[in-house]
Amino acid sequence: MKSEGRKPRAEGNSKGEIGKVLVCFAVKEEALAFRKLAGERDNLKVILVGMGKRNAQQAIRAELAMDRPRVVLTCGFAGGLSPELAMGTVVFAADPATGLEPALLAAGAKPARFHCAERVTATIEEKRALWESTGADAVEMESEVIRATCRKEKIPSATVRVILDSANEDLPLDFNQLMTADQKLSYGKLAVALAKSPGRVGALLRLRKQTRGAAGNLAEVLARVTVA
């Protein structure tokens, strides 16, 4: 198939691919569905950067010091701030130089403004306050520092996230209380919290189911835009 007359998604090759892509997720639960769907490809690398700005910044700096991708995608779950965004909706913000916006729109993703928070936004009240104070549509914890590092290195980047919890729902637990000092989930603290509030087990299981569904939605969109 000839590439003449086609607008490439980014600086890529004659097959319409976007070149070497680095896809960053915070944790394995976010990445698993995409890894299964995408398989092994020479033009694609998936890394886990950890939760929070500090971990993400350290990870992206280390990765870019070893290798230089053509495009960086920062992906994973986000909390909804705009009441219009339902659970499972894929949202994005992309540098024009990535050329990804048409493909993302065609895949069903919606443009959005993101707020990068220092902590998990757990309640309806916290989400409403952030929506009103920032004007952002969704909240997450890593993309701002990843994309700032990419801008410094002059590498086009995009945020592509999926809404895990909508603006009108609380998370079943305050996960900020369950983190270690390096922002990893402590399963010991989780067990204690559930022992104290066994009634929340059902809500946590529903969240786990939401997690699988949301990750699947994100994986489908990412698979469509990372290969022509």
C-alpha positions in Angstrom: 0.0 0.0 0.0 1.5 3.4 -1.0 2.0 6.0 1.6 1.7 8.9 -0.8 -1.2 11.2 0.0 -1.5 9.8 3.5 -0.8 12.0 6.5 1.4 10.1 8.9 0.5 10.0 12.5 4.0 11.0 13.4 7.5 10.7 12.0 7.2 7.2 10.9 7.9 4.8 8.1 6.2 4.0 4.8 3.8 1.6 6.5 2.2 4.4 8.5 3.7 3.2 11.8 4.6 6.0 14.3 8.1 4.8 14.8 9.6 3.5 18.1 7.1 4.1 20.9 7.7 4.1 24.6 4.5 3.3 26.6 4.7 4.2 30.3 2.3 2.7 32.9 2.6 3.2 36.7 1.7 -0.4 37.7 1.3 -3.8 36.2 -2.5 -3.8 36.5 -2.7 -0.9 34.1 -0.3 -2.5 31.6 -1.3 -6.2 31.5 -4.2 -6.0 29.0 -2.2 -3.9 26.6 0.9 -6.2 26.8 -1.3 -9.2 26.0 -3.0 -7.5 23.1 0.1 -5.9 21.6 2.5 -8.8 22.0 6.2 -8.3 21.2 7.0 -5.7 18.6 10.4 -4.2 17.6 8.9 -0.7 17.5 7.2 -0.8 21.0 8.5 -0.8 24.5 6.4 -0.9 27.7 7.8 0.1 31.1 6.4 0.5 34.6 7.4 3.8 36.2 5.8 3.4 39.6 3.2 5.5 41.2 3.6 9.3 41.8 5.6 12.1 40.4 8.9 11.2 42.0 8.9 7.6 40.9 7.8 8.5 37.4 10.4 11.2 37.0 13.2 8.9 38.1 12.0 6.1 35.7 11.6 8.3 32.6 14.9 10.0 33.1 16.7 6.6 33.4 14.9 5.2 30.4 15.6 8.2 28.1 19.3 8.1 29.1 19.4 4.6 27.7 17.3 4.9 24.6 15.5 7.6 22.6 12.0 6.7 21.4 10.2 8.7 18.7 7.1 9.1 20.8 6.3 8.6 24.5 2.8 7.7 25.7 2.0 8.0 29.4 -0.9 5.7 30.1 -3.0 4.0 32.8 -6.0 4.8 35.0 -7.4 8.2 35.9 -10.1 9.5 38.1 -13.0 11.3 36.6 -13.4 15.0 37.5 -15.9 16.0 34.9 -19.3 14.4 35.6 -19.6 13.8 31.8 -16.9 11.1 31.8 -18.2 7.6 32.5 -16.1 4.8 33.8 -14.2 3.1 31.0 -13.9 6.2 28.8 -10.5 6.7 27.2 -9.3 10.3 27.4 -6.2 11.9 25.9 -4.0 15.0 25.5 -1.4 14.8 22.8 1.4 17.0 21.4 0.6 18.0 17.8 4.0 16.6 16.8 2.9 13.1 17.7 0.2 13.2 14.9 -1.9 10.9 17.1 -5.0 12.9 17.6 -6.9 11.7 14.5 -6.2 8.1 15.3 -7.2 8.5 18.9 -10.5 10.2 18.0 -11.2 7.5 15.4 -10.6 4.9 18.1 -13.2 6.5 20.4 -10.9 8.4 22.8 -12.0 11.9 23.9 -9.8 15.0 24.3 -9.4 16.0 28.0 -7.5 18.2 30.4 -5.5 16.4 33.1 -4.5 17.4 36.6 -1.4 15.6 38.0 -2.0 15.2 41.7 0.4 14.4 44.6 -2.0 11.8 46.1 -4.9 9.5 45.2 -8.1 11.5 44.8 -10.5 9.2 46.7 -13.8 10.9 47.3 -16.6 12.7 45.4 -15.9 15.8 47.4 -12.2 15.8 46.5 -13.0 15.3 42.9 -15.5 18.1 42.8 -13.1 20.5 44.5 -10.3 19.7 41.9 -12.7 20.1 39.0 -13.7 23.5 40.2 -10.2 24.7 41.1 -8.3 23.3 38.1 -10.9 23.0 35.3 -9.4 19.5 34.5 -11.5 16.6 33.3 -9.4 13.8 34.9 -6.8 13.3 37.6 -3.8 11.1 37.7 -0.3 11.1 39.3 2.5 10.7 36.8 1.9 12.2 33.3 2.9 15.8 34.1 6.5 14.9 35.0 6.9 12.4 32.2 5.7 14.8 29.6 7.8 17.7 31.1 10.9 15.5 30.8 9.9 14.6 27.2 9.6 18.3 26.3 13.0 19.0 27.7 14.4 16.2 25.5 12.3 17.4 22.5 10.5 14.1 22.3 6.7 14.3 21.3 4.5 12.8 23.9 0.8 12.1 24.8 -1.3 11.2 27.8 -3.7 8.4 27.1 -5.7 7.3 30.1 -8.9 5.5 31.0 -11.4 6.6 33.6 -11.4 4.0 36.4 -13.6 5.8 38.9 -16.1 8.5 37.7 -16.6 11.9 39.4 -19.8 10.7 41.2 -18.2 7.7 43.0 -15.9 7.3 46.0 -13.1 4.8 46.0 -13.9 2.0 48.5 -10.8 2.9 50.6 -8.5 5.8 51.0 -5.5 4.3 49.3 -3.3 7.1 50.5 -3.4 5.5 53.9 -2.3 2.1 52.4 0.9 3.3 50.7 4.5 2.8 51.7 6.9 5.7 51.8 7.9 5.0 48.2 4.2 5.0 47.1 3.7 1.3 46.7 0.5 -0.4 47.9 1.1 -2.2 51.2 -0.9 -5.4 51.2 -0.4 -5.6 55.0 -2.0 -2.2 55.5 -4.8 -3.3 53.1 -5.5 -6.5 55.1 -5.7 -4.4 58.3 -8.0 -1.9 56.7 -10.4 -4.6 55.4 -10.3 -6.4 58.8 -11.5 -3.2 60.4 -14.1 -2.5 57.7 -15.2 -5.9 56.3 -18.2 -4.3 54.7 -15.9 -2.7 52.1 -14.7 -6.0 50.7 -17.6 -6.1 48.2 -16.9 -2.6 46.9 -13.2 -3.5 46.6 -14.1 -6.5 44.5 -16.3 -4.4 42.3 -13.4 -2.0 41.8 -11.2 -4.9 40.8 -13.7 -5.9 38.2 -13.8 -2.2 37.0 -10.0 -2.3 36.8 -10.0 -5.2 34.4 -12.7 -3.7 32.2 -11.0 -0.2 32.1 -7.6 -1.7 31.3 -9.2 -3.6 28.4 -10.7 -0.5 27.0 -7.4 1.3 27.2 -5.5 -1.6 25.6 -7.8 -1.6 22.6 -7.4 2.1 21.9 -3.6 1.9 22.4 -3.3 -1.1 20.1 -5.2 0.8 17.4 -2.9 3.9 17.5 0.5 2.3 18.0 0.3 0.3 14.7 -1.3 1.4 11.4 
